[in-house]
Amino acid sequence: MNLADLAWPELGERRLLAVPLGAVEQHGPHLPYTVDTEIAVELCRRLGQARPEVVVAPALPYGSSGEHAGFPGTLSIGQEATELVVTELVRSADAFAGVLLVSAHGGNAFPLHRAVKRLRYEGRNVRAWSPDGPADDSHAGRLETSVMLALRPESVRTQRFEAGNTAPLPELIGRLRSEGVRGVSPNGVLGDPRGASAEAGRAALSRWTEALLDVAATLARDGIMEQSVHETPVTKR
């Protein structure tokens, strides 16, 4: 069920609200700016299909992407604005039994962590969840490229596949904080898209969907829970 398809008398009983959170940022020379938003939207769509009590909100397509500022076209609202927007959005959603924030952008992790912590302190039933991935394939590499080949293959410039920096993210943190992604990877890739496939992308989406369904079930069953956003040490503006 999509909020965009409903009028208010049709909302009915108190339901869970899923909110896709994304970003508009460079994803290497071969992927579009909207990768993170598209993945979050797809995961929420699958969640809504599997759980009829879940209403899927329109996506918030902007997030905290300051680490990608060295690449033209990246649009970021920064950490403070992301935290404020999420906080006020969830505060406004008291008509729902709970809110599940589905973020496919690692740069949103810190502001989401802070927002969820405050909202839960206020007594609201909210949880944040993000898809996982290998530390040496964290941005525009094989995983994200495979997912986009599964979701929207026409958006993937396969002729531009090239490796970026394949060092594990923890090894790059210091330079990422001081230099941004451009400083550690001139082409904007943290990983290597070569070898990506739609089949691998579909498998990742299925695995993430199963994990998301578990989180939604817990949200519905237990109410207030420990929030689960994985902190990233990457400095975001």
JOWOLIN-V55518 format. One record per backbone hydrogen bond with DSSP energy under -1.0 kcal/mol. NH is the residue of the N-H (numbers start at 1). CO is the residue of the C=O. If there is no record, write none. Layout:
nh/co
NH/CO
NH/CO
//
This chain:
nh/co
3/56
5/2
6/3
10/7
11/8
16/53
17/98
18/55
19/100
21/102
22/60
25/33
35/32
38/34
39/35
40/36
41/37
42/38
43/39
44/40
45/41
46/42
47/43
48/44
49/45
50/46
51/47
54/51
55/16
56/1
57/18
60/20
68/65
69/66
71/68
74/71
75/24
77/63
82/78
83/79
84/80
85/81
86/82
87/83
88/84
89/85
90/86
91/87
92/88
93/90
96/93
97/15
99/125
100/17
101/127
102/19
103/129
104/21
108/105
109/106
112/108
113/109
114/110
115/111
116/112
117/113
118/114
119/115
120/116
121/117
122/118
123/120
124/119
126/124
127/99
129/101
137/134
139/190
145/141
146/142
147/143
148/144
149/145
150/146
151/147
152/148
155/152
156/153
157/30
158/156
160/157
161/158
164/191
165/189
169/135
171/168
172/169
176/172
177/173
178/174
179/175
180/176
181/67
185/181
188/185
190/139
196/193
201/197
202/198
203/199
204/200
205/201
206/202
207/203
208/204
209/205
210/206
211/207
212/208
213/209
214/210
215/211
216/212
217/213
218/214
219/215
220/216
221/217
222/218
223/219
//
